[in-house]
Amino acid sequence: MKEITQRESKLKLRMFHLNLYSISAIQHGIQAYHAGMEWLLKYGFDDDLRNWLENEKTVIVLNGGTSNDEGKDYYFKQEYWGTLQVHREFLMQKGIKFTEFHEPDINNTLTSIGFLLDERIWNKKDYPNLTFEDACIQLSGQQIDSENELSEKEFIRLAMIDKYGEYVVEMREWINKFDLAR
């Protein structure tokens, strides 16, 4: 199954932001706005932004955890990256366009990472998760390695990958780990 990239389709997009956990509620909105505006500086008014503006305009602000750009833990003298930096690395590895904002008023700390995800990842109505029965139907007639028994959860995941592609399944698993910012 060929994966559909956001640029190849007119799938609806939502803008997600992973924000520093320790800022106030109003700052979550402000930092997300800053990272969203960085999109224009980094990518211009590209097809993805145009698609998002024309079809969705929804922004989701999530708790992205900690930030530590220096990679040092001053108390325990060991290497340590903040979770925002870890999430940024994940987005880079997946080839997902993103922007980031570093707040000058708090020592240029990374406070928000913004990125667009298509509806296959967040629209469970049109792209539902599969039940075990759905997975059996999805994978019927396919050769499955019976040497290693799969748990029901692993079997469903395999069927989801077959139906939506590995990218969609991995991104769903990843984005579902986050709570809304408060």
C-alpha positions as CSV (number, residue, x, y, z in Angstrom):
1,M,0.0,0.0,0.0
2,K,1.5,3.3,-1.1
3,E,1.5,5.9,1.7
4,I,-0.3,9.2,0.9
5,T,1.7,12.2,2.0
6,Q,0.0,15.4,3.1
7,R,1.4,17.2,0.0
8,E,0.0,14.5,-2.4
9,S,-3.6,14.7,-1.1
10,K,-6.3,17.0,0.0
11,L,-6.7,15.3,3.3
12,K,-7.8,17.6,6.0
13,L,-5.0,18.8,8.3
14,R,-5.0,19.9,11.9
15,M,-2.1,21.9,13.4
16,F,-0.8,20.3,16.6
17,H,1.5,22.0,19.1
18,L,3.6,20.3,21.7
19,N,4.2,22.9,24.4
20,L,6.4,23.2,27.5
21,Y,4.4,21.9,30.4
22,S,5.4,24.5,33.0
23,I,3.9,27.6,31.3
24,S,0.6,29.2,32.2
25,A,-2.6,28.4,30.3
26,I,-2.6,31.8,28.4
27,Q,1.1,31.2,27.5
28,H,0.2,27.8,26.0
29,G,-1.9,29.7,23.4
30,I,0.6,32.5,22.9
31,Q,3.6,30.0,22.4
32,A,1.5,27.9,20.0
33,Y,0.6,31.0,18.1
34,H,4.3,32.0,17.8
35,A,5.3,28.5,16.6
36,G,2.4,28.6,14.1
37,M,3.6,31.9,12.7
38,E,7.1,30.5,12.4
39,W,5.5,28.3,9.7
40,L,5.3,31.3,7.4
41,L,8.9,32.2,8.0
42,K,10.2,28.6,7.5
43,Y,7.9,27.3,4.7
44,G,6.0,30.3,3.4
45,F,2.4,30.0,2.4
46,D,2.8,26.4,1.2
47,D,0.2,23.9,0.1
48,D,-0.1,22.3,3.5
49,L,-0.8,25.6,5.2
50,R,-3.2,26.6,2.5
51,N,-5.0,23.2,2.9
52,W,-5.2,23.7,6.6
53,L,-6.5,27.2,6.4
54,E,-9.1,26.4,3.7
55,N,-10.4,23.2,5.2
56,E,-9.9,23.0,9.0
57,K,-8.2,25.8,10.9
58,T,-8.2,23.6,14.0
59,V,-5.3,23.9,16.5
60,I,-4.6,21.3,19.2
61,V,-2.3,22.3,22.0
62,L,-0.7,19.4,23.9
63,N,1.5,19.0,26.9
64,G,4.9,18.3,25.4
65,G,6.8,18.0,28.6
66,T,10.2,19.5,29.5
67,S,12.8,21.5,27.5
68,N,16.6,21.3,27.8
69,D,18.4,22.4,24.7
70,E,21.9,22.2,26.3
71,G,21.7,18.4,26.8
72,K,23.1,18.6,30.3
73,D,21.7,17.9,33.7
74,Y,23.4,20.3,36.1
75,Y,22.5,18.3,39.2
76,F,23.5,14.8,38.2
77,K,26.2,15.8,35.6
78,Q,24.8,13.6,32.9
79,E,23.5,14.0,29.3
80,Y,19.8,14.9,29.3
81,W,17.6,16.2,26.6
82,G,14.1,17.6,27.4
83,T,11.1,15.7,26.1
84,L,10.4,18.6,23.6
85,Q,13.8,18.0,22.1
86,V,13.1,14.2,21.9
87,H,9.8,14.9,20.2
88,R,11.4,17.3,17.8
89,E,13.9,14.5,16.9
90,F,11.0,12.1,16.3
91,L,9.3,14.5,13.9
92,M,12.6,14.9,12.0
93,Q,13.1,11.2,11.7
94,K,9.6,10.8,10.4
95,G,10.2,13.6,7.8
96,I,7.3,15.7,9.2
97,K,7.6,19.4,8.6
98,F,7.5,21.3,11.9
99,T,8.3,24.7,13.4
100,E,9.5,25.6,16.8
101,F,9.5,28.7,18.9
102,H,12.1,29.6,21.5
103,E,10.9,32.1,24.0
104,P,13.4,35.0,24.4
105,D,12.0,35.9,27.8
106,I,12.9,32.6,29.3
107,N,16.5,32.2,28.1
108,N,15.4,31.2,24.5
109,T,13.9,28.0,25.9
110,L,12.1,25.8,23.3
111,T,8.4,26.3,24.3
112,S,6.4,25.1,21.4
113,I,6.7,22.8,18.4
114,G,4.1,23.1,15.7
115,F,3.3,20.5,13.0
116,L,0.4,19.5,10.7
117,L,-1.1,16.0,10.8
118,D,-3.6,14.7,8.3
119,E,-7.1,13.3,9.1
120,R,-6.0,9.6,8.8
121,I,-4.3,10.1,12.2
122,W,-7.0,12.0,14.1
123,N,-10.3,11.3,12.3
124,K,-11.4,8.1,13.9
125,K,-14.9,8.4,12.4
126,D,-13.8,8.1,8.8
127,Y,-10.6,6.1,9.6
128,P,-11.7,4.0,12.5
129,N,-9.6,1.8,14.7
130,L,-10.1,-1.9,13.9
131,T,-11.7,-4.5,16.2
132,F,-10.3,-8.0,16.3
133,E,-13.1,-9.1,13.9
134,D,-12.3,-6.2,11.5
135,A,-8.6,-7.3,11.7
136,C,-9.5,-10.9,10.8
137,I,-11.5,-9.6,7.7
138,Q,-8.7,-7.2,6.8
139,L,-6.0,-9.9,6.9
140,S,-8.1,-12.8,5.5
141,G,-6.3,-14.6,2.8
142,Q,-2.9,-13.2,3.7
143,Q,0.0,-15.3,4.8
144,I,0.8,-14.5,8.4
145,D,3.9,-15.8,10.2
146,S,2.3,-18.4,12.4
147,E,5.6,-19.4,13.9
148,N,5.3,-16.5,16.3
149,E,1.9,-16.2,17.9
150,L,0.6,-12.7,17.9
151,S,-1.4,-11.2,20.7
152,E,-4.8,-9.8,19.8
153,K,-3.4,-6.3,20.1
154,E,-0.5,-7.1,17.8
155,F,-2.8,-8.7,15.3
156,I,-5.0,-5.6,15.2
157,R,-1.9,-3.4,14.8
158,L,-0.8,-5.5,11.9
159,A,-4.2,-5.2,10.3
160,M,-4.2,-1.4,10.9
161,I,-0.8,-1.2,9.2
162,D,-2.2,-3.2,6.2
163,K,-5.2,-0.9,6.0
164,Y,-3.8,2.6,6.7
165,G,0.0,2.2,6.4
166,E,2.7,2.1,9.0
167,Y,3.1,5.9,9.1
168,V,-0.5,6.4,10.1
169,V,-0.4,3.7,12.8
170,E,2.9,5.0,14.3
171,M,1.7,8.6,14.3
172,R,-1.6,7.6,15.9
173,E,0.3,5.7,18.6
174,W,2.6,8.6,19.2
175,I,0.1,11.5,19.2
176,N,-2.2,9.5,21.6
177,K,0.5,9.6,24.3
178,F,-0.1,13.4,24.8
179,D,-2.6,15.2,27.0
180,L,-4.1,18.5,26.3
181,A,-2.1,21.4,27.7
182,R,-3.8,23.1,30.7
